[in-house]
Amino acid sequence: DKLTGLRELLGLINLTPKELGLAEGLGVEVPEDAGVVFIVGPKEPFMPEEIASLTAFMDRGGALFIALEPDGEPLNELLAPLGLKRADGRLATEQVVLRRSGDKLDRINLVSNRYSSHDSSTTLSRNAKQLPLFMSGVGALDEVPGGKGKVTVTVRSLEETWADLDGDLE
């Protein structure tokens, strides 16, 4: 389970993570006691009722934390009203990588220490030289006009990074 670490971390800071999907009522509304909804690596498109519930949640001040897989569901129907879309390709670099295989595949093992001053990344930002973030096989988000939400980018790739659109890692 990819989310075990996240669940444990949230528990350590006295937050109670709960599953939220159609079976738990997402097609109707996000529960009133939810402060943030994590959307991590969705594999299928959201139904219109789920998007409506999440949009209503944001309209009443709720926050979304969205982490998409580069080859997974783009969720553009949910992202568009926020002024975002998932960018094409995977991010790659030749400059600052975590070496694992010793070949071109290492180019998708990005390292960054470029954090915003948002509350969720304050500790990382203050300790950027000692706390780099390792990301393997990640994509990016692009801003699009017409967004009604406030978007805060908390981690950015280094300047030498590019979007590998054809998968050749060049």
Salt bridges, closest charged atoms under 4 A:
ASP1 OD2 - ARG7 NH1 2.54
GLU19 OE2 - ARG7 NH2 2.42
GLU32 OE2 - ARG60 NE 3.92
ASP33 OD2 - LYS18 NZ 3.08
ASP59 OD1 - LYS148 NZ 3.28
ASP71 OD2 - ARG90 NH2 2.40
GLU94 OE2 - ARG107 NH2 2.99
ASP106 OD2 - ARG99 NH1 3.89
GLU170 OE2 - LYS104 NZ 3.07
GLU170 OE2 - ARG107 NH1 3.43
